[in-house]
Amino acid sequence: MYRIALQMLMGDRGKCLGMVMGLTFASLIMTQQPAIFVGLMTRSYSFISDLALPDLWVMDPKVQFVDDIKPLQDTELYRVRGVRGVQWAVPLFKGILKARLANGTFQSCNVIGLDDATLVGGPPVMLQGRLEDLRRSDGVIVDIDGAQDKLAKPSAMPGGQPTPLQVGDTLELNDKRAVVVGIAKVTRTFQSQPVIYTTFTRAVSFAPRERKLLSFVLVKAKPDVAPVDLARQIRAATGMAAYTREQFAELTVDYFLKNTGIPINFGVSVLLGFIVGAAIAGQTFYSFTRENLRQFGVLKAMGASNGTLLKMILLQAALVGSIGYGLGVGLTSLFGYAMRNTILAFKFPWQLLVFSGAGVTLICVFAALLSIRRVIKLEPVVVFQS
């Protein structure tokens, strides 16, 4: 009976192809759009992920996410160092400064100032130069994406390709000279702005003069102290906010989920993909079943039970669903691979396979239910009617 069901399905290639294409479209939308959404949310806390050495981030209690900088007084660093259980604590500057390029235009950059003594918080991967080169006069390290794109030197020929920034080139930050001493690989940020690393003292000199210029305090807990317990001690002793890396990343994601329209925009896209896929597959599968009612009637007249016919229809739905799901996921994977070196955010965790698989399963069940109801009510006598 199952072989007959597959022969019926493959016999009508047009409708079979229509159902597969509808499910492929639904599967593609339900994996591609969430993958871009997950990629954007990952980028929102990429700076936190790149700094793996510190256990805690200490900041102003009003900070809502990683780019919401509310500077602290320099004395707060020493208060944190005085808390029992702190192995070391270092300052970190993070701010948006404008770099003047060779053609006179300006580009906003994320400037990161590292502790002068330890350079804790440096880029995760150095491609050219060394992190220690930041101690050279006016030294800065630029991320590879910014060096090849937004900070690249314009071509001397009109319409020519810009020249990537190289070690030894100079920038101008707030009317001050900066010499590129290294090129690093960092995770793209949410705004995809160039990232420039330098020492804390030099970053403060680049920044406009303010009374408070300490963005964060990075803390390492002693081996016998749990970071979560130390965070509570720092909050009680200093009145400042203290988060573990995971807590700070979660705080950042929650801010974007609650205060931006990103989840709604991607949610609407996924919902439309689900509805369109369900409509195409459901209508096509129902039409396919109607055209094969006579064959189902013959099977009923020969003694096939409703349960057997039900299994045949479910097998047909499962086959087209599996093919459509596989094609949709495959196209999503190819899309992500093609976009791997572009500015597009894309992250494809295994959970999205389960999510899209559940969506395709619901569509197949919906399409099968429309057809099952018609087949169960079918009377075998219809076979003998002219």
C-alpha positions in Angstrom: 0.0 0.0 0.0 2.9 2.4 0.8 4.3 1.7 -2.6 1.0 2.6 -4.2 0.9 5.8 -2.2 4.4 6.8 -3.5 3.4 5.9 -7.1 0.3 8.1 -6.8 2.4 11.0 -5.6 5.2 10.7 -8.2 2.6 10.1 -10.9 1.5 13.7 -10.6 4.8 15.4 -11.0 3.4 18.9 -11.3 1.6 18.9 -8.0 4.4 17.1 -6.3 6.9 19.7 -7.5 4.5 22.5 -6.4 4.3 21.1 -2.8 8.0 20.6 -2.6 8.7 24.2 -3.8 6.2 25.6 -1.3 7.8 23.7 1.6 11.2 24.7 0.3 10.3 28.4 0.4 8.8 28.0 3.9 11.9 26.1 5.2 14.2 28.7 3.6 12.5 31.7 5.2 12.1 29.9 8.6 15.9 29.2 8.7 17.5 32.2 6.8 15.7 35.0 8.6 16.2 33.6 12.2 19.9 33.0 11.3 20.3 36.6 10.3 18.5 37.6 13.5 20.7 35.4 15.7 23.8 36.8 13.9 22.7 40.4 14.7 22.1 39.5 18.3 25.5 37.8 18.5 27.1 40.9 17.1 25.5 43.1 19.8 27.7 41.5 22.4 30.7 40.5 20.2 33.0 42.9 22.1 32.2 41.1 25.4 32.8 37.7 23.8 36.2 38.8 22.4 37.4 39.7 26.0 37.6 36.2 27.5 40.2 36.8 30.2 38.3 39.0 32.7 35.7 37.3 34.9 33.7 40.4 35.7 32.7 43.7 34.1 32.2 46.6 36.6 30.3 49.7 35.4 27.8 52.4 36.3 24.5 50.9 37.5 22.6 52.8 34.8 24.4 51.1 31.9 21.8 49.2 29.8 24.1 47.5 27.2 27.7 47.3 26.2 27.7 50.5 24.0 25.8 52.5 26.6 28.8 54.1 28.1 28.4 56.0 31.4 31.9 56.9 32.5 33.2 56.4 36.0 35.6 58.4 38.1 39.2 57.1 38.1 39.0 56.4 41.8 36.4 53.7 41.3 39.2 51.5 40.0 41.0 51.5 43.3 37.7 50.9 45.2 37.2 47.7 43.1 40.8 46.6 43.7 40.2 46.9 47.4 37.3 44.3 47.4 38.3 41.0 49.0 38.5 38.2 46.3 39.7 40.5 43.5 42.9 39.1 42.0 43.4 42.0 39.7 41.3 44.9 38.2 42.3 47.0 35.2 40.7 50.0 33.5 39.1 49.9 30.0 38.2 52.9 27.8 35.5 52.4 25.1 34.2 55.2 23.0 33.2 56.4 19.6 35.8 58.8 18.1 36.1 60.2 14.6 39.1 59.3 12.5 40.1 61.7 9.7 41.1 59.9 6.5 43.6 60.9 3.9 41.0 62.4 1.6 39.7 64.6 4.4 36.5 62.6 5.2 35.7 61.4 8.7 34.8 57.9 9.9 33.4 57.0 13.3 35.4 54.3 15.1 35.2 52.2 18.2 38.3 53.2 20.1 39.4 50.7 22.9 41.9 51.8 25.5 43.7 49.0 27.3 45.5 49.0 30.6 49.0 50.4 29.9 50.8 47.9 32.1 49.0 44.6 31.2 47.2 45.4 27.9 44.3 43.2 29.1 41.4 43.3 26.7 43.4 43.3 23.5 42.2 41.8 20.2 41.8 38.0 20.2 43.8 37.4 17.0 46.8 39.4 15.7 47.3 39.2 12.0 50.2 41.7 11.7 52.4 43.1 14.4 52.3 42.3 18.1 50.1 43.5 21.0 53.1 44.9 22.8 53.7 47.3 19.9 51.0 49.5 21.4 53.6 50.8 23.7 55.4 52.4 20.8 54.8 56.1 20.4 51.3 56.9 19.1 50.7 53.2 18.4 47.3 51.8 17.5 46.0 48.5 16.2 43.2 48.4 13.6 40.8 45.5 12.9 41.2 43.9 9.5 37.7 44.7 8.3 38.1 48.4 9.0 41.5 48.5 7.5 40.3 47.0 4.2 37.1 48.9 4.0 36.1 52.0 5.9 39.6 53.1 6.9 41.2 52.2 3.6 43.1 54.9 1.7 41.3 56.2 -1.3 42.7 55.3 -4.7 44.7 57.9 -6.6 42.8 57.0 -9.8 39.2 58.0 -10.0 37.0 54.9 -9.6 40.0 52.8 -8.6 40.1 50.4 -5.7 41.0 51.8 -2.3 44.3 50.7 -0.7 43.9 48.8 2.6 45.5 50.4 5.7 48.9 48.8 6.5 51.3 48.8 9.4 53.2 52.1 9.3 50.3 54.1 8.0 49.0 57.0 10.1 45.5 58.1 11.1 44.2 61.3 12.7 42.1 60.9 15.8 40.6 64.1 17.3 43.4 66.1 15.6 46.1 63.8 17.1 48.4 61.5 15.2 48.1 57.7 15.4 50.4 55.2 13.9 49.2 51.8 12.8 51.5 49.2 14.5 49.3 46.1 14.0 46.3 44.6 12.2 43.9 42.3 14.2 41.0 40.1 13.6 38.0 40.8 15.8 34.3 39.9 15.7 32.2 42.4 13.8 30.2 44.8 16.0 26.5 45.5 15.8 27.2 48.9 14.0 30.0 47.3 12.0 32.3 50.3 12.7 36.1 50.0 12.6 37.7 49.0 15.9 40.9 50.7 17.0 42.9 49.5 20.0 45.4 51.6 21.9 46.6 52.1 25.5 44.3 53.6 28.1 46.4 56.7 28.5 46.6 57.4 24.8 42.8 56.7 24.3 42.0 59.3 27.0 44.3 61.8 25.2 42.5 61.1 21.9 39.0 61.5 23.5 37.5 64.9 24.1 38.3 66.2 27.6 35.7 65.1 30.2 35.7 64.8 34.0 35.1 61.0 33.8 36.7 58.8 31.2 36.8 55.4 32.8 34.3 53.2 30.8 34.6 49.8 32.5 36.7 48.0 35.2 37.7 44.5 34.1 38.1 42.2 37.1 39.7 38.7 37.6 38.5 36.8 40.6 40.9 34.8 42.8 40.9 31.0 42.0 39.0 30.1 45.2 36.3 32.8 44.6 33.2 32.3 42.4 32.7 35.2 40.0 29.0 35.4 40.8 29.8 35.8 44.5 32.5 38.4 43.8 30.0 40.4 41.7 27.7 40.6 44.7 30.5 41.7 47.0 31.6 44.4 44.5 28.0 45.7 44.2 27.7 45.8 48.0 31.1 47.5 48.6 31.1 50.0 45.8 27.4 50.5 44.7 28.4 49.9 41.1 27.0 47.2 38.8 29.1 44.1 38.3 28.3 41.4 35.8 29.9 38.2 34.6 30.6 38.0 30.9 27.4 35.9 30.4 25.3 38.2 32.4 26.5 41.3 30.6 25.9 39.7 27.2 22.4 38.7 28.3 21.8 42.3 29.5 22.8 43.6 26.1 20.6 41.2 24.1 17.6 41.9 26.4 18.0 45.6 25.7 17.9 45.1 21.9 15.0 42.7 22.2 12.9 45.1 24.3 13.8 48.4 22.8 14.2 47.9 19.1 11.9 46.6 16.3 14.4 43.9 15.2 12.5 40.9 16.8 9.2 42.1 15.3 10.6 42.6 11.8 12.2 39.2 11.7 9.2 37.6 13.4 6.8 39.0 10.7 9.1 37.6 8.0 9.1 34.1 9.5 5.3 34.2 10.1 4.7 35.2 6.5 7.0 32.4 5.3 5.1 29.9 7.4 1.7 31.1 6.2 2.6 31.2 2.5 4.2 27.8 2.7 1.2 26.4 4.5 -1.2 27.9 1.9 0.7 26.6 -1.1 1.4 23.1 0.3 -2.1 22.8 1.8 -4.0 23.9 -1.3 -1.8 21.8 -3.6 -2.0 18.6 -1.5 -5.7 19.0 -1.2 -6.1 19.4 -4.9 -3.8 16.3 -5.4 -6.0 14.3 -3.1 -9.3 15.4 -4.8 -7.9 14.2 -8.2 -7.0 10.8 -6.7 -10.3 10.3 -4.8 -11.3 7.6 -7.3 -8.1 5.7 -6.5 -8.7 6.0 -2.8 -12.3 4.8 -3.4 -11.0 1.7 -5.2 -8.7 0.9 -2.3 -11.6 1.3 0.1 -13.8 -1.0 -2.0 -11.0 -3.6 -1.9 -11.1 -3.5 1.9 -8.5 -0.9 2.8 -9.3 0.6 6.2 -9.4 4.3 7.0 -6.3 3.8 9.1 -4.4 2.4 6.1 -5.5 5.3 3.9 -4.5 7.7 6.7 -1.0 6.2 6.8 -0.7 6.5 3.0 -1.5 10.2 3.1 0.8 10.9 6.0 3.6 9.1 4.0 3.0 11.3 1.0 3.1 14.4 3.2 6.2 13.2 5.0 8.0 12.6 1.8 7.4 16.0 0.2 8.0 17.6 3.6 11.4 16.0 4.0 12.5 17.0 0.5 11.3 20.5 0.9 12.9 20.8 4.3 16.2 19.5 3.1 16.2 21.8 0.1 15.3 24.8 2.2 18.0 24.1 4.8 20.6 23.4 2.1 19.8 26.7 0.4 20.2 28.5 3.7 23.5 26.9 4.3 24.7 27.9 0.8 23.5 31.5 1.4 25.4 31.7 4.7 28.6 30.3 3.1 28.3 32.8 0.2 27.8 35.7 2.7 30.6 34.6 5.1 33.0 37.5 4.1 30.4 40.2 3.8 29.0 42.7 6.3 25.8 40.6 6.6 25.3 39.1 10.1 24.6 35.3 9.8 24.8 32.6 12.4 23.3 29.2 12.0 23.1 27.2 15.3 21.6 23.7 15.3 18.6 25.0 17.2 17.4 26.7 14.0 17.3 23.3 12.3 14.8 22.1 15.0 12.8 25.3 14.7 12.4 25.1 11.0 11.8 21.4 11.1 9.0 21.9 13.6 7.5 24.6 11.3 7.6 22.3 8.2 6.1 19.5 10.2 3.2 21.7 11.2 2.6 22.7 7.6 2.7 19.0 6.5 0.2 18.0 9.2 -2.1 20.9 8.2 -1.9 19.8 4.6 -2.5 16.2 5.5 -5.5 17.0 7.7 -7.3 18.8 4.8 -6.9 15.7 2.7 -7.6 13.1 5.4 -11.0 14.5 6.2 -12.0 14.2 2.5 -10.8 10.6 2.2 -12.3 9.4 5.4 -15.7 10.7 4.3 -15.4 9.0 0.9 -17.9 6.3 0.1 -16.6 3.3 -2.0 -19.6 3.5 -4.2 -18.2 6.6 -5.8 -15.9 4.3 -7.8 -18.9 2.8 -9.7 -20.5 6.2 -10.5 -20.0 7.5 -14.0 
